[in-house]
Amino acid sequence: MSESFSNDYLLYAPFPTASTLAQWLQESNGITRQILSNLAAEEQLVPQLDILNPPLWELGHLTWFHEFWVHRDGQESRPSFMKNADYLFNSSEMAHQDRWSTSMPSLDSLLEYNHSVIGSTQALLSTPIDNKAAYFIQLAILHQDMHNEAFAYMWQTMGRSRPFAPFTNTNKFEAKVQTWVHFPKSTIQAGSEQGSGFIFDNEKWAHPIDLPAFDIASAPITNGNYLEFLESPENRAQSTPVTPPLHWKKEGGDWLERIFNEWLPLNLAAAVRHISYFDAQRFCEHSQVRLPSEHELSLLMSQKQGAWQSSNLWEWTCSTFAPFPGFSADPYVEYSKPWFDGSYQVLKGGSSFTPDRLKRVAFRNFYQGQRSDHFCGFRTCLL
Ligand SMILES: [Fe+2]
């Protein structure tokens, strides 16, 4: 962690109160422990794929991350509760493929490590804390929230039962008529301002963007829309037609979709999910529409509820993940900076497994365009 970083994070006030942080931590860590404590021995093993992580490694990693930033000041020279923690659980040092071949501490000892680290933070939160402590505790909680969501989409990938209850009930998804929401030419503010509360470094800093007029769909693309595209003569005539998402199958003429371990009739009115950025682009070409930019989608998502319909998914944008003017890396340098290589696309919104504290409009999620395993969907704009 010798790479230089700025101290801008001290400008990310106001921070939540210690009691709010304590409550968030209890909730987030409670979810992690519930997932891991219910893990059968055979479920500790997962196939070695780029899109998966061994669950025990993930538990060790998120606990190590918390301990490293909250209790060790980001320095390996400070002792850890867990022997070899830096070697085993620093995601920048332990190569992805080595997470399968390196022997890991037992589930019990990792749960004990987690208990010690989180217990120390809960003790810290019963006393007054300064902005620096609040920043790193919030960072560790949000990092854990992201890993909890990753458990959910890994379980979806593997067809395991739902690992924890979603934060939003997607059964309530009612298809409303899709309309085009018109936005006249305007200048908007992208990014986040100092003093607007906790942000990630890739939101630095607020800056004006001139947006030409555009029309964006009030609702996401549905399973029905996507099926129609897949089955269209134009798609079928392609040399490499777009194929159905991996969690769909056709049985006796009926389409089914797998939600975790359950095969259900495909709900044509629900937002289509697990579509890669590249396949979303193919849909757009076929339908003569386009994906919104991150700024266009942010503007829609900052409108009052009722003006647009949430998909409860991360929605792809045509914006390649890149630094804003004024970017400088925060202490966790590996959060954004290594991923500005042009192969990541920005997604906005949040899934039903994303807690509200991560669903700020300014939050920029990012994944490589071929990924479809996370909870992602899309909506479109008129050309
Ligand atoms: Fe991580």
Residues whose N, C-alpha, C, O or C-beta is under 5 A from the ligand:
A	BS01	LIG	none
